[in-house]
Amino acid sequence: MQYHKVILVVVSTFACSLFLIQNAYFYRADVNKNMAPPRDVVADAENQRSLRLDQYRDLNSVPRTITIYLTERKNPAFSIFKTDIFQRYGSGQFNFLIREGAECGHGCLLNGPTPLDNPSAPCVTVNRGGPRCLPEHVQCQYPQCKRMITNDEFCRHSLEHDIREYYSSNLPGKIYLPLGPRFDSWTSFQMLQQSPHFIMRAASKRKFAFNAIFSKNTSPSREVLAKIIEENTTTMPTYASISEKWHVEANSPHTEQLHTDEYIKVVLDSVFTLTPRGHNPECFRLFEAVEAGSIPVMVKDDLYIEGHTQHPCAKAMQHWFDAPIVVLDDWADLYPTTEKLMGDLAALDEMQIKLRIWYDEYMTKAIREFEDFMFQSYEKDATGLDLTERR
């Protein structure tokens, strides 16, 4: 019975996919979570794409549009806007218009801003900061939009944004959006699910006790973990693919990193996924593991990270404190702990199910808070009143 529960909980969440066209795409969040929306699409008057979900929506509600301007085309940190995370975990009350390669630079200071797609609706700019797209460029180009900063793994940008990736308790008042799965890994996952033979296995039915797939050079703790794995002689079935250097293009022929197609296959067949800290303890692998039904393994120093003595992003993993994952005192405990856990298959299946339930609640909360912020701040800017005051 537990096996079938895992299949229903996990597979149903991937029923929808996004459709892209040129530089813009348009999608709506599904309201009825118990029904899979159709895969066909219709083009609107501007030749942008929209999922046909009206038949699943409360016809008495009028969805509002939030325009999201992505200032780069190939930044992996923008993945949450390019996967189906908003579609699965949003309230269904908003349409999201995604603009890739949105203009941001010196041109606005000379020529003025480019007209917005929908001046009467909420909008947000998403950028990594740096000289190509400075805060004054964003303010000039998109004066009425909220601002989100990405790629800030060390929490160096403190003032010039409203929304951020990479949480820090030292930056109160900022809306936080989690990384979610990386776009290339998510795409590989979607392709695998197209097979009629695809199945989301229960933890007790998986081939590998754990997988260790990471690059060494992004933190000293990864070097330590790599050495422990290389020197271990256990007979427990595990999978390791450890590269010397991280490369932004995981599927590039110029990198040692495992191709995302193979990576996802391994994670889907692993009870546990090791998630050692990189530049920041929050990493795409955490989300990819849970999405694939694999239980993340961390160490205490990464999960319960404090202020500048350990990392500039204080309590970076605060949102994961209550997650039903495996937390080791030290990576030296990896093999004894996993061998013990593998001795109780029923408990592993239960942990897998509890983790998926926790994750769905966590992601739903994060996306709904983002929606609320965008809507309420827009209403406040437009009327001069806080939306909560009018209630």
N, C-alpha and C positions, 0 to 999 in steps of 0.2 A: 504493500500500500504506500509506503514512504517513497518508493521508486517512482510511482505514478504521480505523486504529488509534486515531486521535483520537476518532472517533465512539464506538467501543466503550468506551474508557477513561472518557470524560466522561459520555456519556448513561447508562451503566449505573449510575453513582453516584447518579442522581436517580430511580431506579425507585420508591422508597418515599416516602410522605407521611404526615404526622401527622393524626390525627383529634381534634378538640377538642369538648368538651361542657361547657357552663356554665363553671365556674371551675376544673375539674380535667380532666386528660387523662393517659393512661397509655400508655407505649409501650415496646417491647422492641427491643434491637438485633439485627440480623440476623446470624446466625453464618455461614451459607454465603453468601459474597460473590458467588458465581457464579450464584446463583439469585435471581430477583426475587420477593419475597414477594407474596402476594395482596393486593388492595386492600380486600377486605371486612373488616369488623370485627365483633367480638362484644362485648357488654356484660357486665361482671362483676357480681357480686352487689350492688355499691354503685352501679351504673349509671355507672361510669367506663368509659372506652374503652381497649381494648387491641388492638394489631395481632395478628392470628392468625399467629404465626410458630413455633408449637410444632413443626410438621412439619419445620422447618429446623434445629431445635436438637438438640444432643446430649441424648438422653433420660436419660442417666445423671447429668446435671448439674442442680442445682436453682437457678434464677436467684434472686438476691437483689434486694430492692427498695431503692432509694435515693429518698427523698422530697425534693423540691426546692421550697422555699417562696419564691415570688416576691412581694415585698412591694408591687409596683405592677402595674398591668394593661397600661400602654401605654409602658413604658420601652424604647426601641429597644436599649438596652444588654443587655437580657435575651434578645436574639434567638437566641443560641446554644442556649437551652433550648426555643425555640419552633419551630425548624426541624428538619431531619432529621440534623443533624451527629452527635448521639450515636448515632443509629440506624445511620448509615453507618460511623462510625469507632470505635464502642465494641467491646468484646470479645465482647458477646453474653451475658455472665454476669450482667448486671444488668437489672432492670426499673426504669424511671424514672417516678415518680409526680410530676407537675407540679401545684402548687397556685398559681394566679394570685390576686392580690389578698389574699395571706395577711396576717393581722392583725399589726400592729406599731405600737405607740404607747404612750401613757400608761396605757391601760386595764389592762395587765398589772400595773403597779406598784400599782394599787388592788385589782384583783380576782383576781390570780394568772393563770398561763398557761392558755391553751386547750389541751385534750388534743391530743396529736399523732395524726396518722393511723395511724402504725405505730410505737409507742414502742420496739419491739424491733428496729428496723432503722436503718441510717444515715440521716442527714438533713442538709440544708444550707439556710441562709437566704441569700437573695440580695437585697441592697439597695444603694442609692446613698449611704447615710449621710445626714447632715443632720438638722435638728430633728424631722422627722416620724418618723424611725426611728433613734434614737440607739443607740449600743452597749449602754447599760444596758437599753433596751427589748428589744433582741434577746436579750440574756442572760436577761432575765426571762421573755420569751415562749417562747424555744426553748433552754432551758439545756443540752440534750444535743446540739444541732445544731452542726455546723461553720458558719463564717460566711464569706460571700463579699462583697467590695465591688466595685461597678461604677461607671462614670462618673467614675472617679478619673484623669482624663487628665493631671494634673500630679503624681500620686503624693504626695498630701498626707496620705493615711491610711496610717499605718505600722504600728500595733500591734494594732488591734482587729479583725483578720480573719485567716483561715487561707488563703483563696483569693482571687485577684484577677484582674481584667482589667488590661491595660496593665502590661507587664513593666517592672521596674526592677532593675538589678543592685545597687542600694542597699537593696533589701528582700529579703535572702536568707531562705530557709526558707519562702517563700510559694509555694503551688501556683498556677501560672499557667494561665489558660484564654484562648485567643485570642478575638477578637471574632466571627469567622465572618461570613457574609453577613447583612446586615440583614433583618429579618423581612418588611418590605413588598417589598423587592427580590426576596427569595427566593420570596415568594408570586406575584409577577409572573412569575418564571421558571417556577414550577410550572404556571401557567396556559398559558404559551406552549408548554410541552412536551405539553400535551394535544392540540395540533393534529396531525393525521396528516401534515402537511407539515413538521413540525419537524425540523431537522437541525443538528447541531453541526459547523459548517464548520471545515475545516483553516485554519490561518493564511494559507496561500497563496491561499485562495479567498474572502477577506473583502474587503468593499467599502472600508472606511476604513483608512488607515494607522494612525491613532490617534484616540481620542476624548479630549476635554477637557471633563469634566462636573463642575463643582464650584462652590462659593460662595467669593467673594473674602474675606469678612470674618473668617475663622477663623485666618488667619496672614498675615504680610507676604509670605512666599514665594509665596503664591497670587496676591497682587497683582502681583508681578513676573512670574510666569508668564502671567497674563491679559494683561498689556501686551505680552509677546513674541508671543503668539498673535494679538492684535488688530492688531499692526503687520506681521505677516508676510504676504507676497504669494505664497507657494508655490502651485504647481498640484497638489501632492500631495493626494489626496482625504482630508480629515480632517473630523471633526465636533466642533463646539464649542457648548456650552450653559453659559455662565458667569453665575451670578446674583450680585447684589450682596450679599445676606444669606442666611445659613443659616436654615432653618426646620425644627423638629423633625418636622413633618408634611410629608413630601416631596410627598404627593399632595393637599395642601390647596389650594383655589382661591385662597388668599391668599398664595401663594408664587410666586416666579419659577422655582423649581426644576423640573426636568424630571420629569414623571410617571414612576413606576418602570416602568410597562409599556413606555414609549418608551425609557427609559434602558436596560433590559435588552436590548431589540431592537438598540440601537446597540452595546452592549458585545459582543453576540454576533456582530456584523458588523465588529468592529475587531480588527486585528492587535495593537495596543498600547492600553493604557489608562493615561493619566497619573494618578499617585497622589500629588499634592503634599501635604505635611504640613498637617494642620489644627492643632487644639489639641495633638494627639499624632501622631507619624508613623505609628502603627498606625491604620488606618481601615477601615471596612467595605468600601470600594471595592477594596482589595487582594484581599480574599477573593471578592468578587463578580466581579472580573475573572478570576481563575483558574478559578472555578467555570464561567464562561462561555467559557473557552478563550482569553481575551485576556491578553496578557503585560504585567504592570505595568511602568511606567517611573518611577523615582525619581531623586533627586539624592543625591550622597554625604553631604551635610550632614544629610539626613533619615535615611538608612539607618544610617550609622555615628555616630549621635548619642552624645555623651558626657554627662558629668554636668551640674551646675548651670550651667556656662558656656553650654551650648546648650539644655538642657531638664532639668527636675527628675527626669524618669524616665531615669536613666542607662542607656545601651545598650538603649533601648526596643525596638529592632528586632533584637536579638541573634539571635533565632530565624530571621531571614530572611537572615543574612549569607551563607549558602551557596545561597540560592535562585537558580535560573537566570532572573533577570529582567534588565532593562536598567537600569544605574546610570550616570547622567551626572555629569560633574564639576560642571556648572552647567546651569540651564535654557536658557542661551544656546546650548547644544550640541544642543538638541532636534531642530531641523530637519535639520542636517547628518547627525546620527547616524541618525535614522529613515530618511532618504532612502538612506543607505548600506545599512542593514539590509534595506530593501525590495528591494534589488537581488539578494538571494539567497533566493528563495522556499523552496528545499529546506531551507536552514538555519533558516528561520522555523518550518517544520513540525516540525523536529527539536527546536527550543527549546520549542515548544508542548507536545510530548509529554513532554520531560524535566521541564518545569515541573509538569505534572499528576502525574507520578510522585513528584516531590519533595513536592508539596503533600499528596498522600495519605499519605505517610510522616510528614510533619510533623503533620498533624491526628490521625492515628492515635496517635502518640506522646503528644500533648497530652491526648487524651481518656482513653487508657489510664492515664496518670499520675494523672489526676483520679480514676478508678475505684479505682486501687490505694490512693491516699491515703484515700479515703472508707472503703474496706473495712478497711484496716489500722489506721487511727486508731479506727474503731469497735470492732474486735476488741481493741485495746489498752485503750480506755476500759472495755469490758465485762469484760475478764479481768485487767487490770493488767499484761498481758504484751505485748511487741512481737511482732507476727505473725512477723516474720523470726526472732526468737529461738526460736520453737517449731518452726521448720523445721530 
